[in-house]
Amino acid sequence: MKRSVAAALAGVLLIGLVGAVAFWPRGATPADEMKVRDDFAARDGNPAAPNAALRTPEPGIHRYATSGSEELKLGPLPTETRPYPTSISAPIVDADPGCFTITLHLLEQHSEDTTYCVGEDGSIRLDGHTKRQQIGPMNPTADMACDPDVLVDPERDRAPVACELTLDGGPKQLTAELTGTSTWTRRVTVELGDGTPVDTTEVDPSFAVTGDLTGTWRERVWLAGDDALPVRITRDLDLDGLAAFTEHRDSTLTTLTPER
């Protein structure tokens, strides 16, 4: 009798859990601008020591005109399709000397940190990348660390890049390996939203992804020639496995002057 009651209770709990997951609020909403400003203010208090040979972007909140959408699925949850807002905020703060972190607030349910480092020889490294999303009741976070991590090397026209990605916050931890090549083209002019032409280096890292997630990831970024400010960023990502992510987007800076 006790066993049957326990089994019945377990069944009710399981049905309740499945129902909660199935009917958890979904959708896409623009990022909360007050939270964006509070986050920037909290992280902008410790600027790196200046170094004239290592020019990085001025800290502040930039805006990017954006187009595209994403599809994502995690475990038993249904697939979600989310269009991006036509304008997003992207704070930039100093990191280590010669490094800076840009945070793309794509949606209230999706933000990403990318840290770039500029060398005295003109090289540019990908120092780290973190991707945070909300999918139903879950909040998966993907952290990516690369070695080798050079995106631009003045002595070459291409460089190998290898990264390890760890995804936590889902039904189970997932890991994947990204292997690929970064190429670059200097003196590419990009026109901002306000019509200003900017001389940039177009950086094009492309990866094959293997492991718990499989697919391709191509991320192009146009970095301003004088301070490595990301002027335009595009992504074409298709990953499948226990989690599935598809992202296609194009973001272009609206003006060189950030908000403080």
C-alpha positions in Angstrom: 0.0 0.0 0.0 2.8 2.4 1.0 4.7 1.6 -2.2 1.6 2.3 -4.4 1.0 5.6 -2.6 4.7 6.6 -3.1 4.6 5.6 -6.7 1.4 7.7 -7.2 3.0 10.7 -5.5 6.1 10.3 -7.7 3.9 10.2 -10.8 2.1 13.3 -9.8 5.4 15.1 -9.1 6.8 14.0 -12.5 3.6 15.2 -14.3 3.8 18.5 -12.5 7.5 18.9 -13.4 6.8 18.1 -17.1 3.9 20.5 -17.1 5.9 23.3 -15.5 8.6 22.9 -18.1 6.1 22.7 -20.9 4.3 25.9 -19.9 7.2 27.9 -18.6 7.0 31.4 -20.0 9.1 31.8 -23.2 9.8 34.4 -25.8 12.2 37.2 -26.5 12.3 40.6 -24.9 14.8 43.4 -25.5 17.4 43.9 -22.8 16.5 46.0 -19.8 18.5 49.2 -20.4 18.6 50.1 -16.7 20.2 46.7 -15.9 22.7 47.3 -18.8 23.7 50.7 -17.3 23.9 49.2 -13.8 26.1 46.4 -15.0 28.4 48.8 -16.9 28.7 51.0 -13.8 29.6 48.1 -11.6 32.3 46.8 -13.9 33.8 50.2 -15.0 35.3 51.1 -11.7 38.8 49.6 -12.2 40.3 50.8 -15.5 43.5 49.2 -16.6 46.8 51.2 -16.3 47.2 53.2 -19.5 49.8 52.1 -22.1 50.2 54.2 -25.2 51.5 51.2 -27.1 48.4 49.2 -26.4 45.4 51.2 -27.6 42.0 49.8 -26.7 38.5 51.3 -27.1 37.2 54.0 -24.7 35.0 52.4 -22.1 31.3 53.2 -22.5 28.0 51.8 -23.8 27.9 51.5 -27.5 24.8 50.7 -29.7 24.7 48.4 -32.7 22.0 48.3 -35.4 21.2 44.5 -35.6 19.3 42.1 -37.7 18.8 38.3 -37.5 17.4 35.7 -35.2 18.3 32.6 -33.2 16.8 29.1 -32.6 17.6 27.1 -29.6 16.7 23.9 -27.9 17.9 22.4 -24.6 17.1 18.8 -23.5 13.3 18.1 -23.5 12.3 21.7 -24.0 10.7 22.7 -27.3 12.6 24.7 -29.8 12.4 28.5 -29.4 12.8 31.0 -32.2 13.8 34.5 -31.2 14.3 37.5 -33.5 16.9 40.1 -32.3 15.9 43.7 -31.7 16.9 46.2 -34.4 19.1 48.0 -31.9 21.2 46.5 -29.0 23.4 47.9 -26.3 27.1 46.7 -25.9 29.1 48.1 -23.0 32.9 48.0 -23.3 35.1 48.0 -20.2 38.8 47.7 -19.6 40.2 44.2 -18.7 43.9 43.5 -18.2 46.4 46.0 -19.6 45.9 45.9 -23.4 42.6 44.1 -23.1 39.0 45.0 -23.2 35.7 43.2 -22.8 32.6 43.9 -24.9 29.2 42.6 -23.7 26.5 42.2 -26.3 23.0 42.5 -24.7 21.2 40.7 -27.6 18.1 40.0 -25.5 17.0 40.0 -21.9 17.4 36.2 -22.3 20.8 36.3 -24.1 24.0 38.2 -23.4 27.7 37.5 -24.3 31.1 38.7 -23.1 34.1 38.6 -25.4 37.5 39.7 -24.3 40.1 40.9 -26.8 43.8 41.7 -26.1 46.0 43.9 -28.3 49.8 43.3 -28.5 52.5 45.9 -29.0 53.3 44.2 -32.3 49.7 44.7 -33.5 48.6 41.2 -32.8 45.1 40.6 -31.5 44.1 37.6 -29.2 40.7 36.2 -28.2 41.2 36.0 -24.4 37.9 34.5 -23.6 34.2 34.2 -24.5 31.1 33.6 -22.3 27.6 33.1 -23.6 24.6 33.3 -21.3 21.0 32.4 -22.3 17.7 31.6 -20.7 15.7 28.7 -22.1 12.5 28.1 -20.3 13.4 27.5 -16.6 17.1 26.8 -17.4 20.0 29.3 -17.7 22.8 27.6 -19.6 26.2 29.3 -19.7 28.8 28.5 -22.3 32.5 29.4 -21.5 35.1 29.2 -24.2 38.9 29.2 -23.7 41.3 29.1 -26.6 44.9 28.0 -27.1 46.3 29.0 -29.6 44.2 32.1 -29.4 45.8 34.6 -31.9 43.2 36.1 -34.2 45.6 38.5 -36.0 49.4 38.1 -36.4 51.3 40.8 -38.3 53.8 38.2 -39.4 51.3 35.9 -41.1 48.1 36.1 -43.1 46.3 33.3 -41.2 46.6 31.5 -37.8 45.3 28.3 -36.3 42.8 28.7 -33.4 41.6 25.9 -31.1 39.1 26.4 -28.3 37.3 24.3 -25.7 33.7 25.1 -24.9 31.9 24.0 -21.7 28.2 24.4 -21.4 26.7 24.3 -17.8 23.2 25.0 -16.5 21.3 22.5 -18.6 20.2 18.9 -17.9 23.9 17.9 -18.0 27.3 19.5 -18.6 28.3 19.4 -22.3 31.8 20.0 -23.8 32.9 20.6 -27.3 36.1 21.3 -29.2 36.4 24.1 -31.8 39.2 23.9 -34.3 39.7 26.2 -37.1 41.7 29.1 -38.7 41.6 32.9 -38.4 42.2 35.0 -41.4 42.3 38.8 -41.7 42.2 41.6 -44.2 43.5 45.1 -43.4 42.2 48.4 -44.5 38.5 47.4 -45.0 36.2 50.4 -44.7 33.0 50.0 -42.8 30.3 52.7 -42.8 28.6 53.3 -39.4 24.9 53.9 -38.9 25.6 57.7 -38.8 27.5 57.5 -42.1 31.0 57.7 -40.7 33.5 55.6 -42.6 35.9 53.7 -40.4 39.1 52.0 -41.5 39.1 48.4 -40.0 40.8 45.0 -40.0 38.3 42.3 -41.0 38.9 39.2 -38.8 37.4 35.9 -39.9 37.7 33.0 -37.5 35.8 29.8 -38.7 35.5 26.6 -36.6 34.5 23.0 -37.0 32.8 21.9 -33.7 33.0 18.3 -32.4 32.1 16.6 -29.1 28.8 16.8 -27.3 27.9 19.5 -29.8 28.7 19.3 -33.5 28.5 21.7 -36.4 30.1 25.0 -37.5 30.7 28.4 -36.0 31.8 31.4 -38.1 32.3 34.8 -36.4 33.5 37.8 -38.4 34.5 41.0 -36.7 35.7 44.3 -38.1 38.1 46.0 -35.6 38.9 49.7 -35.9 42.5 50.2 -37.0 43.4 52.7 -34.3 42.0 51.0 -31.1 40.4 47.6 -32.1 36.9 48.8 -31.4 34.5 46.2 -32.9 32.7 48.2 -35.6 30.8 45.3 -37.1 30.1 41.7 -35.9 28.5 38.9 -37.8 27.8 35.3 -36.7 26.6 32.2 -38.5 26.4 29.3 -36.0 24.8 25.9 -36.4 25.3 23.4 -33.5 23.4 20.2 -32.8 23.4 17.6 -30.0 21.7 17.3 -26.6 21.5 21.1 -27.1 20.9 22.8 -30.4 21.7 26.4 -31.3 21.3 28.3 -34.6 22.3 31.9 -34.8 22.5 34.3 -37.8 23.0 37.9 -37.1 24.7 41.1 -38.3 25.4 44.1 -35.9 27.0 47.4 -37.0 28.0 50.2 -34.7 25.8 53.3 -35.0 28.4 55.9 -33.9 31.9 56.1 -32.5 30.9 58.0 -29.4 29.8 55.8 -26.5 27.3 56.7 -23.7 28.8 57.0 -20.3 
